[in-house]
Structures are given as C-alpha cells and as structure tokens.
Amino acid sequence: LSIIPTVKKSDEPSASLSPSEDLTKNPTISPTSSSKSLSPTFTPVKWFLNWNIVLCQKECQGEYPCAGMDAPFWADLYDTVDECCNLEFSYPPHQEQCKLASKQWGV
C-alpha cells in the first residue's frame, strides 16, 4: 500500500517571473538602489615582529618602520605597535623595550 500526495491547484505557488528578470543575479541588490555607495576596500597597515632585528615593523613600502609588503607568512599581524609588542613578548620589561625601540624610529 502506498500513499501518493496530491497537490491542489490552490496550493501551488502563485509567484511568476517576468521574462526580463534574471535569476542568476542577486535579487537583493539593484543598480538603482539608494543604499550607500560602495567604496574600494581600505586595508589598514599591519604590524609584525621582525625577528631579524627584534623590532615591530609595519607591512608597508618606504623607510623604517616599513618592512615592505611581504611580511613572513608565519608572522602574526597586529593593528598597532603596542599590540605587536604586548602580544609577542610576555615579560613586561621586554614589552616596554620593544615599544621604545620600535617607536624611536619616528613611529
């Protein structure tokens, strides 16, 4: 014995699409939307501990404290030099030495 459900005409969805609607586009974003305009993504400068010189440096182009745009893949990146020193060193005097040395270069 098997039971086959039957669908009544009134139970069917009533929505229909016009031929001009494209289902592959995101339905929540329209080109005429009055929402805020999107601006290019801004990536803030990040800091990392350069173990070669034992100072926190910026991942940026230019003179020190910049170290170029290719921080080592294993390096943790931080938002500030203080955060870099505080999280890389657990001993408070080393944290302070790191901050002072990293900031002496005009950071």
C-alpha positions as CSV (number, residue, x, y, z in Angstrom):
1,L,0.0,0.0,0.0
2,S,1.5,3.4,-0.9
3,I,0.2,6.9,-0.4
4,I,0.8,9.5,-3.1
5,P,0.1,13.1,-2.0
6,T,-1.9,15.2,-4.4
7,V,-1.4,18.9,-4.9
8,K,-4.4,21.0,-5.4
9,K,-4.2,23.9,-7.8
10,S,-4.8,26.4,-4.9
11,D,-1.7,25.0,-3.1
12,E,0.7,25.9,-5.8
13,P,2.8,29.0,-5.6
14,S,1.4,32.0,-7.4
15,A,4.5,34.0,-7.9
16,S,5.7,34.4,-11.5
17,L,8.7,36.0,-13.1
18,S,8.6,38.4,-15.9
19,P,10.9,37.4,-18.9
20,S,13.3,40.3,-18.1
21,E,14.1,39.1,-14.6
22,D,17.4,37.2,-14.3
23,L,17.5,34.6,-11.6
24,T,21.3,34.4,-11.6
25,K,21.7,38.0,-10.3
26,N,21.5,38.8,-6.6
27,P,17.9,39.8,-6.0
28,T,18.7,42.0,-3.0
29,I,21.0,44.4,-4.9
30,S,19.7,46.5,-7.7
31,P,21.7,49.0,-9.7
32,T,19.2,51.8,-8.9
33,S,19.3,51.1,-5.2
34,S,19.6,54.1,-2.9
35,S,21.8,52.4,-0.4
36,K,25.3,53.7,0.4
37,S,27.7,53.5,-2.5
38,L,30.5,51.0,-2.1
39,S,34.0,52.4,-1.9
40,P,37.2,50.5,-2.5
41,T,38.3,48.3,0.4
42,F,40.8,50.0,2.6
43,T,43.3,47.7,4.2
44,P,44.9,49.2,7.2
45,V,48.7,48.9,7.8
46,K,49.5,45.9,9.9
47,W,52.5,45.4,12.3
48,F,54.5,42.3,12.8
49,L,57.6,41.3,14.8
50,N,60.7,41.2,12.6
51,W,62.8,38.6,14.5
52,N,65.9,39.5,12.4
53,I,66.1,42.8,14.3
54,V,63.7,42.0,17.1
55,L,61.5,45.1,16.5
56,C,57.9,45.5,15.4
57,Q,57.7,46.8,11.8
58,K,54.9,47.9,9.5
59,E,53.9,45.9,6.5
60,C,54.2,48.9,4.1
61,Q,56.6,50.4,1.5
62,G,59.1,53.0,2.4
63,E,61.8,53.6,5.1
64,Y,61.8,52.2,8.6
65,P,59.4,51.3,10.3
66,C,58.1,49.9,7.0
67,A,59.4,46.5,6.1
68,G,57.9,46.0,2.7
69,M,54.6,44.4,1.7
70,D,55.6,40.8,2.2
71,A,55.6,40.0,5.9
72,P,56.7,36.4,6.5
73,F,53.7,34.0,6.1
74,W,54.2,32.8,9.6
75,A,54.1,36.3,11.2
76,D,51.1,37.4,13.2
77,L,49.8,40.7,12.1
78,Y,48.7,43.4,14.6
79,D,46.8,46.7,14.3
80,T,49.3,48.8,16.4
81,V,52.9,48.6,17.5
82,D,51.8,48.4,21.1
83,E,49.6,45.4,20.3
84,C,52.5,43.8,18.5
85,C,55.0,44.2,21.4
86,N,52.4,43.2,24.1
87,L,51.4,40.0,22.3
88,E,54.8,38.9,21.1
89,F,56.5,39.3,24.5
90,S,55.1,38.1,27.7
91,Y,57.7,39.7,30.1
92,P,56.6,43.3,30.8
93,P,60.2,44.8,30.6
94,H,60.6,43.2,27.1
95,Q,57.3,44.6,26.0
96,E,58.4,48.1,27.0
97,Q,61.8,47.7,25.4
98,C,60.1,46.6,22.2
99,K,57.8,49.6,22.2
100,L,60.5,52.0,22.9
101,A,62.9,50.6,20.3
102,S,60.1,50.2,17.6
103,K,58.9,53.8,18.3
104,Q,62.3,55.5,18.3
105,W,62.3,55.5,14.5
106,G,59.5,58.1,14.3
107,V,56.6,55.7,14.5
